[in-house]
Amino acid sequence: MNIEQARFNMIEQQIRTWEVLDPRVLELLPTVPREDFVPAEQRVLAFVDTHVALDHGQVMMQPKQEARLLQEAAVTATDRVLEIGTGSGYMTALLASLAQEVDTVDVFPDFLELAKKKLADHALYNVNFYEGDAANGWDGDGPYDVIMLTGSVPILAESFSENLRPNGRLVAIVGQDPAMEALLIVKRKDGLIERISLFETSLPSLLNAKTPPAFVF
């Protein structure tokens, strides 16, 4: 496989067509090799438009989902970022390349250890790794400028938006199949919350995320 051609095709045919046009994102993607974060046995899937399976029944997002959420988060060099779900560490690396500092949380310690090694391999040292169940909120060292959830949640806990600084952004995929949508939540300077629907999609849920009560006839 021609790695660079596959990467170029992923960006041009998958990511740009999903309205990812921010030059900072498009220029970043070739510099953080996605194939380094995909499990070795699935390296052939690094640039394919699909979820890539990880251990513990988890997945990496599709490349277009990653890039679009990264674009909507609008991370700047002075931002402090909270990532819920370290997973493979790839999104962590993208966020760390743009932000001042990233706190990333995962319930699986082996994900954290592997991600820590991979980010060090790419000289990304502005990341703090935390083990914990954060699907329904994480206070950590907030408030944060950006919060990103890398798995879906049936219900988005209010504590996430409460943990945003003024002008902070939260990106998350919310709902249950077949009705999930990616959302951008913006906390205005006056404290009011603006909720923007970005696109319909599908993504497996974060472990232990709360679900709405079942409807009883």
Buried (B, 14 or more C-beta within 10 A) or exposed (E): EEEEEBBEEBBEEBBBEBBBEBEEBBEBBEEBBBBBBBBEEBBEBBBBBEBBBBEEEBBBBBBBBBBBBBBBBBBEEEBBBBBBBBBBBBBBBBBBBBBBBBBBBBBBEEBBBBBBEBBEEBEBEBBEBBBEBBBBBBEBEBBBBBBBBBBBBBEBBEEBBBBBBEEBBBBBBBBBEEEBBBBBBBBEEEEEEEEEEBBEBBBBBBBEBBEEEEEEE
